[in-house]
Amino acid sequence: MKLLGQVAIVTGAARGLGRAYALRLAALGADVVIADIDLESAKAFEEELTAATVSDEVRALGRRSLGVQGDLTQRAAARELVARTLAEFGRIDILVNNAGGAFTPAERSTASLVPDEDTALMFGVNYLSALYCCQEAVPAMRAQGAGVIVNIATMAALDVSKSATRLVPYSVAKGAVLQYTRYLAAELGPDGIRVNCLSPGGMLTARIRKQAAERGMLGDKEMRRIPLRRFGVEEDCANVLEFLVTPLSGYVTGQCISVCGGAVLTPS
């Protein structure tokens, strides 16, 4: 097992892509801390788990797990997450900042119309949550002399398309995540800590299916923009995460890998 003996934190891990990341890390041998604002949020999107919670799914794979519920837009919650992880497992080897999402109304999400409250919300859940978790986890990684951080952004942070213009506050907040990743990688490289970014495109998670139906997104028109002619699934992102957290990417830091079937290559 590539990650045997390592401890990982995955935020936003109670469902969807975060769950896929957590289960992949567990399958690779890591003990996994599941962090989310609602550890039972899969129920709201009718996502079927194989156990009561994602932590239980991790344990079913033979790994240890801890569930930590909290609002990571607050630094105190990030501090508690790291403290509980260290108290339970004694170390932090991997941090996956997946918490976030695009859930502001599309009709007011264009660049000239974004209200202050939407900007604050999107920067809080997408950028500040990652910033706080990185800053709280880095001291432990520095003390160990090693660590891996993967920040989750979005293809929309790289692509000014017609579809992306309906997600401006989200895209801009994730753009901040992307640039923060680069600065953090440059700072932490001498400490043996690698920091990279994974940017999903249209992924057919339970939440995205529901939002796409409500917003009229991810239809045939969007699929035709994708050179590989399909939308992504959770495993597509989990495969890239595996690369980023294992020695396969040991000489890779400060990079952003877009997992979008090539959609960033085509005009809208």
C-alpha positions as CSV (number, residue, x, y, z in Angstrom):
1,M,0.0,0.0,0.0
2,K,1.5,3.3,-1.2
3,L,0.3,5.3,1.8
4,L,0.5,2.8,4.6
5,G,1.1,4.5,8.0
6,Q,0.2,8.0,6.7
7,V,-2.6,10.2,7.9
8,A,-4.8,12.3,5.6
9,I,-7.4,15.0,6.2
10,V,-10.0,15.5,3.5
11,T,-12.4,18.4,3.9
12,G,-15.8,18.4,2.4
13,A,-15.6,14.7,2.5
14,A,-19.1,13.6,3.6
15,R,-20.2,13.0,0.0
16,G,-19.3,13.5,-3.7
17,L,-15.8,14.1,-4.8
18,G,-14.5,14.5,-1.2
19,R,-15.9,11.1,-0.4
20,A,-14.1,9.6,-3.5
21,Y,-10.9,11.2,-2.4
22,A,-11.2,9.8,1.2
23,L,-12.0,6.3,0.0
24,R,-9.1,6.3,-2.5
25,L,-6.7,7.4,0.2
26,A,-8.0,4.7,2.5
27,A,-7.6,2.1,-0.2
28,L,-4.0,3.2,-0.6
29,G,-3.4,2.6,3.1
30,A,-3.9,5.9,4.8
31,D,-5.9,6.6,7.9
32,V,-8.4,9.4,7.0
33,V,-10.0,12.2,8.9
34,I,-13.4,13.2,7.4
35,A,-14.1,16.9,7.8
36,D,-17.4,18.5,6.8
37,I,-19.9,21.1,7.9
38,D,-22.5,18.2,8.0
39,L,-21.1,14.6,8.2
40,E,-24.5,13.3,7.0
41,S,-24.9,15.6,4.1
42,A,-25.1,12.7,1.6
43,K,-28.7,12.2,2.6
44,A,-29.7,15.7,1.3
45,F,-28.5,14.8,-2.2
46,E,-29.7,11.2,-2.1
47,E,-26.2,9.9,-2.4
48,E,-26.0,6.2,-1.4
49,L,-23.1,5.2,0.9
50,T,-22.1,1.7,1.6
51,A,-22.2,2.4,5.4
52,A,-23.8,5.0,7.7
53,T,-21.0,7.6,7.2
54,V,-17.9,8.0,5.1
55,S,-15.8,7.4,8.2
56,D,-17.6,4.0,8.5
57,E,-16.8,3.3,4.9
58,V,-13.1,4.1,5.6
59,R,-13.1,1.7,8.6
60,A,-14.7,-1.0,6.4
61,L,-11.6,-0.7,4.2
62,G,-9.5,-1.6,7.3
63,R,-8.2,1.9,8.1
64,R,-8.7,4.2,11.0
65,S,-11.0,7.2,10.7
66,L,-12.2,10.2,12.6
67,G,-15.2,12.4,11.6
68,V,-14.9,16.1,12.5
69,Q,-17.9,18.4,11.9
70,G,-17.4,22.1,11.7
71,D,-17.6,25.3,9.6
72,L,-14.1,25.7,8.0
73,T,-14.9,29.3,7.0
74,Q,-14.0,30.0,10.6
75,R,-10.3,29.7,11.6
76,A,-11.2,28.2,14.9
77,A,-12.8,25.2,13.2
78,A,-9.7,24.6,11.1
79,R,-7.6,24.8,14.2
80,E,-9.8,22.3,16.0
81,L,-9.7,20.0,13.0
82,V,-5.9,19.9,13.0
83,A,-5.7,19.6,16.8
84,R,-8.1,16.6,16.9
85,T,-6.2,15.0,14.1
86,L,-2.9,15.3,15.9
87,A,-4.4,14.2,19.2
88,E,-5.9,11.1,17.5
89,F,-3.2,10.1,15.1
90,G,-0.1,12.1,16.0
91,R,0.7,13.4,12.5
92,I,-0.6,14.9,9.3
93,D,0.9,13.7,6.0
94,I,-1.7,14.7,3.5
95,L,-4.2,17.5,3.4
96,V,-6.9,17.6,0.7
97,N,-8.8,20.9,0.7
98,N,-12.0,19.9,-1.1
99,A,-14.6,21.9,0.9
100,G,-16.5,24.5,-1.1
101,G,-18.9,24.7,-4.0
102,A,-20.9,27.0,-6.3
103,F,-24.3,27.6,-4.8
104,T,-25.0,31.3,-5.4
105,P,-27.9,32.1,-7.8
106,A,-26.8,31.9,-11.4
107,E,-28.9,34.9,-12.4
108,R,-26.8,37.3,-10.3
109,S,-23.5,35.6,-10.7
110,T,-22.2,37.5,-13.7
111,A,-19.2,39.8,-13.2
112,S,-21.1,43.1,-13.3
113,L,-23.9,41.9,-10.9
114,V,-22.3,39.9,-8.2
115,P,-23.6,41.2,-4.8
116,D,-21.3,41.6,-1.8
117,E,-22.9,38.7,0.1
118,D,-22.3,36.2,-2.7
119,T,-18.7,37.3,-3.0
120,A,-18.2,37.0,0.7
121,L,-19.9,33.6,0.8
122,M,-17.9,32.1,-2.1
123,F,-14.6,33.4,-0.8
124,G,-15.4,32.0,2.6
125,V,-16.3,28.5,1.6
126,N,-13.9,28.1,-1.3
127,Y,-10.8,30.2,-0.5
128,L,-10.7,30.9,3.3
129,S,-11.5,27.3,4.2
130,A,-8.4,26.2,2.2
131,L,-6.3,29.0,3.5
132,Y,-7.1,28.3,7.2
133,C,-6.6,24.5,6.9
134,C,-3.3,25.0,5.1
135,Q,-2.0,27.5,7.7
136,E,-3.1,25.3,10.6
137,A,-1.7,22.1,9.2
138,V,1.7,23.4,7.9
139,P,3.4,23.6,11.3
140,A,2.9,19.8,11.9
141,M,4.1,19.0,8.4
142,R,7.2,21.3,8.9
143,A,8.0,19.5,12.1
144,Q,7.8,16.2,10.2
145,G,10.0,17.4,7.4
146,A,7.4,16.3,4.8
147,G,3.8,16.6,3.7
148,V,1.5,16.9,0.7
149,I,-1.2,19.4,0.2
150,V,-3.7,19.2,-2.6
151,N,-6.1,22.1,-3.1
152,I,-9.2,21.5,-5.1
153,A,-10.0,24.4,-7.6
154,T,-12.2,24.1,-10.7
155,M,-11.8,24.3,-14.5
156,A,-14.0,27.4,-14.3
157,A,-11.0,29.2,-12.7
158,L,-9.0,28.6,-15.9
159,D,-11.8,29.1,-18.4
160,V,-13.7,32.3,-19.3
161,S,-16.5,30.6,-21.2
162,K,-20.2,31.4,-21.5
163,S,-21.1,28.7,-19.0
164,A,-18.4,29.9,-16.6
165,T,-19.7,33.4,-16.6
166,R,-22.7,32.1,-14.6
167,L,-20.3,31.1,-11.8
168,V,-18.2,34.2,-11.5
169,P,-17.9,34.5,-7.6
170,Y,-17.2,30.8,-7.4
171,S,-14.7,30.9,-10.3
172,V,-12.8,33.9,-8.9
173,A,-12.6,32.4,-5.4
174,K,-11.2,29.2,-6.9
175,G,-8.8,31.3,-8.9
176,A,-7.5,32.6,-5.6
177,V,-7.1,29.0,-4.4
178,L,-5.0,28.3,-7.5
179,Q,-2.7,31.2,-7.1
180,Y,-2.4,30.6,-3.3
181,T,-1.3,27.1,-4.2
182,R,1.6,28.4,-6.2
183,Y,2.8,30.8,-3.5
184,L,2.5,28.1,-0.8
185,A,4.4,25.6,-3.0
186,A,7.3,28.1,-3.5
187,E,7.4,28.8,0.3
188,L,7.2,25.2,1.5
189,G,9.3,23.3,-1.0
190,P,12.5,23.7,1.1
191,D,10.6,22.1,4.0
192,G,9.9,19.0,2.0
193,I,6.2,19.9,1.5
194,R,4.6,19.6,-1.9
195,V,1.5,21.7,-2.8
196,N,-0.5,21.2,-5.9
197,C,-3.9,21.9,-7.3
198,L,-6.5,19.7,-8.9
199,S,-9.2,21.4,-11.0
200,P,-12.2,19.3,-11.9
201,G,-14.4,20.0,-14.9
202,G,-18.0,18.9,-15.1
203,M,-18.3,15.9,-12.7
204,L,-21.5,14.0,-12.4
205,T,-21.7,13.8,-8.6
206,A,-25.1,13.7,-6.9
207,R,-24.9,17.4,-6.0
208,I,-23.8,18.4,-9.5
209,R,-26.6,16.4,-11.1
210,K,-29.1,18.2,-8.9
211,Q,-27.7,21.7,-9.5
212,A,-27.3,21.0,-13.3
213,A,-31.0,20.2,-13.5
214,E,-31.9,23.3,-11.6
215,R,-29.6,25.6,-13.7
216,G,-29.9,24.0,-17.1
217,M,-26.2,23.0,-17.2
218,L,-24.2,20.0,-18.3
219,G,-26.4,19.1,-21.2
220,D,-25.5,18.0,-24.8
221,K,-24.1,21.5,-25.6
222,E,-21.7,21.3,-22.7
223,M,-20.7,17.7,-23.6
224,R,-19.8,18.8,-27.2
225,R,-17.2,21.2,-25.7
226,I,-15.4,18.2,-24.2
227,P,-12.9,16.6,-26.6
228,L,-13.3,13.3,-24.8
229,R,-17.1,13.6,-25.3
230,R,-18.2,12.6,-21.8
231,F,-18.6,14.2,-18.4
232,G,-16.3,13.2,-15.6
233,V,-17.0,10.9,-12.7
234,E,-15.6,10.8,-9.2
235,E,-13.0,8.2,-10.0
236,D,-11.4,10.4,-12.7
237,C,-10.5,13.0,-10.0
238,A,-9.5,10.3,-7.5
239,N,-7.0,8.9,-10.0
240,V,-5.3,12.2,-10.4
241,L,-5.3,12.7,-6.6
242,E,-3.6,9.4,-6.2
243,F,-0.8,10.6,-8.5
244,L,-0.5,13.9,-6.6
245,V,-0.2,12.3,-3.1
246,T,2.1,9.4,-3.9
247,P,5.8,9.3,-4.9
248,L,4.8,9.2,-8.5
249,S,4.6,13.0,-8.3
250,G,7.6,13.4,-6.0
251,Y,9.2,16.1,-8.3
252,V,5.9,18.0,-8.9
253,T,4.9,21.0,-6.9
254,G,3.1,24.3,-7.6
255,Q,1.1,22.8,-10.4
256,C,-2.6,22.7,-11.4
257,I,-3.9,19.6,-13.2
258,S,-7.2,20.2,-14.9
259,V,-9.4,17.0,-14.9
260,C,-11.9,18.0,-17.5
261,G,-11.6,15.8,-20.5
262,G,-9.9,18.6,-22.4
263,A,-12.7,21.1,-22.0
264,V,-10.3,23.9,-21.2
265,L,-8.9,23.6,-24.7
266,T,-12.2,24.4,-26.6
267,P,-13.9,27.7,-26.9
268,S,-17.5,28.1,-25.6
